[in-house]
Amino acid sequence: MFASLETAPTRLKRQLPELVSVPGEDRYATAINIWAKTSGVMPRAVFHCRTAEDLQTAIRAAREHDLPLSIRGGGHDWAGRALCDGIVADMTGMRHVVLDADQRTATIGGGARAADVTAITDPLGRAVVTGSCSCVGMAGLTLGGGYGPLNGRFGLALDNMVAAQVVLADGRIVSADNESNADLFWALRGGGGNFGAVVAMRHHAHDLPAVYSGVFVYPFSEARTVLEACNSLTATAPDELSVQIVAIADPSGTLVAMVIPIWSGLPEQAERALEPFQRLGTLLAGKVERTSYGALLSVFDPFVVNGLRVVVETCSVPSLDLDTIDMIIHGMETAVSPGCAIITHEFRGAASRVSDSETAFGLRRDHVMLEMLATCPAHADGMDEVLHRSWARRTRQTFTMALPGGYPNFLGPNDLERARQSYGQNAARLIEIKRRYDPDNVFASAIPLPWTP
C-alpha cells in the first residue's frame, strides 16, 4: 500500500506508466470525455485497460487506496456513472468483436459500442440485438436491459447474452453462463454492473441481411391524430415490426412528431408493412428505404454530442392509449428548450415471452417505455440545468397510469425505491447475490439497486 491518498495517483503513474494517466494528459482528457457532462467530478487517475488482468490491477488499486471505482465502457450513461472521484477503469481499449466460426454467436469486448458490432456483422448479413443508437456501449446497455428495434423478434439485448467474462471485486476472473456461476449470470442480465466488471460477452448473432425503415416526420399540430393512427397499426403488428416515436424539435426549433417503423422480416412483406406509416397525416419528410442494420442505428448519432448536460426520466405505460398520447403532447408543449424530447421504446413479442424469473429484468409484460430526455450545453448555468431537470421530472410524473418502477438503465443514483419496484419479485434475489459477490460495494457506480452495504 502506498503512503497516502494524496500521493496515490502520482505513485501509480510512476509504477504503471503505460496503464495509468492523470489530469493534464491527453489520453486522460479523452477518457473522461463522455456524453453527459458531470459537474465537479475529476477522477484521480484513469486505468486504460486492454485485458482482464488490467481490470484486476485497477480494482486492486482502488481497494488498496480506499478510492471510489467506476467502469467506463461506452460512456453513454446519462448519469455519468462512467466517472467517479477516484479511479476510472477505462475499457475503451477493449472494443474487439469476433464472430464465432458458425456465425451464430459474437464475442464482444467490454468497451465495444453497437457500431463496433455492426461493422463486423453487417458485411456478413448477421445482427446482434442492440439499442436504438450506434454509439451506445454494448455492455452497459445489455446489463441493464437493452430496448431496441429487434426486441419484438429476438428479445432484449440481455436475453441474447449467452455468457460473460467478469472480473469480480476480489480480483477473480470468472466465466458466467447458465452452467457456470449461474446465479451471477442471472443477476448480470438486468442487474447492471453491480456484481463485477464485464470484460467480454458472447451474444447470439441472427440472420439479418438488411432492414427496411423510414423516418417519417409529421407536424406536431397533428401529433394526436398521428400517434392514434400509429397505435392502431401496431396493436396487432407481427414481431418483425418495431415502431419508435420521437417528439422533438427539428433543427429550426419547430416541434415535430417523428415515426420510425422498422421491418426486420421477409423483404417481400416490407412495403405492405411500412406503407401505412406514410399516411398518418401530412407527411413532411421520409420514405421507406432498404438499409443495413448498422446504418439504421446511425440515424440518431447526430443528436448524441459528447459534453452536454443531460437529464433522463423514465416510466413505462401499458400502451400508447389516448391519455398517454395527450400527456406526451402536453409534455412537449411545456418543454423548456429545443433540447427536450420524449421518445417511446416498445416492449412486446419475444421480449414479453420470457418469464419474470428467467433473468433479473423485472417487467416482462407488454408495455411502452417512455424516455423524457432533456439536454442543454455544457456551458449552461446552473439554473438552466435545474429548469431542464424539473421539466423531465414533472413530465414523468404526469403519467399517472405508469407501471411501478422504471427502466433501470435510466434510473438516477437515488432512485432506490423505484429500482425495487422495477425488479419486483426479483429484488430480494438480486440483493442476496450482490451481498455475495460485492459485499463492500466496490461497484457502487453502477445502476441503482435497492440495498445498503
NORQUI-V497431 format. One record per helix or strand of 3 or more residues. SS is the DSSP state (alpha for helix, beta for strand). FROM is the first residue (numbers start at 1). LEN is the number of residues. Records with the same first field share a line. If there is no record, write none. Layout:
# NORQUI-V497431
SS = FROM-LEN  FROM-LEN
This chain:
# NORQUI-V497431
alpha = 5-11  26-6  52-13  114-11  138-7  151-4  158-3  182-10  220-15  267-12  293-11  322-12  349-5  382-16  408-3  416-22
beta = 45-4  69-4  87-4  97-3  105-5  161-7  173-4  197-8  211-9  241-9  255-9  283-3  289-3  308-10  340-8  367-10
